[in-house]
Amino acid sequence: MLPWADMLRHAFGLGLAPADFWACSVREWRWLSGGHESGLVRQHLDELVRQFPDKEEVPSNGTV
């Protein structure tokens, strides 16, 4: 998961209001944070896929 609390603390330290933080694009946030924000790494994505696997939905009438 992303370290939201750390990111918010960093944003507040930069003087950003909460609304301004949430309005930032990924590109803006990376620029503001000095490029240190790594975002979602493969390991985190794999963990999310394990926690929340896609479910194959089968129609209730049994047809495909």
N, C-alpha and C positions, 0 to 999 in steps of 0.2 A: 504494500500500500504506500501511497505517497505520504510523506511526512508533513501533513497539513499544519500541525501546530508549529513546527519549526519554520515552515514557510511563512505563516502569518506573523510570527515573532520577528522574522527577518524583515518582512514588509513594514511592520509597525516601526521597526528600528530605522527604516528608510524614510519614515514620515508618511507612508501611505495610509489612507483611511481604509476601513474594511471594504467599503463599496468600490474604491479604486482598485484594491487588490483583486476582487472578484471580477472586475471589468477588464483586467489585463488579459491580453492574448498570451499564448505560450511564448511567442517570440519576444513580446514586451517583458514578460517575467524573466526570461533567460537573460535579456539585456540588463534589466534592473538588478538581478542577482549575480551579475558578473559571470554568467554562463555556468554556474556551479550546480544548477538544478538539473538533475539527470533524468527526471521524468520516470515513466514506467519502463523498467528494465525487463529483460526477457524472463528472469527468475520470478519477478512479481507477476508477470502475465501468466506464466505456467502455473503458479500457485492459484491465481484467480480461476483459471480453467479447471483445475482440480476441484476447487470449492464450488464452482457454479457451472457444471458441465451442461452442454446443450442437450436438450431433451427432444427425442424424436416423437413428434406428435402423430398419433394414428387416428384416423377418422373413426368416429363412434360406430359407423355402419360397417366397418371392416374393409371398405374398399380403399385402394391406394390412389 
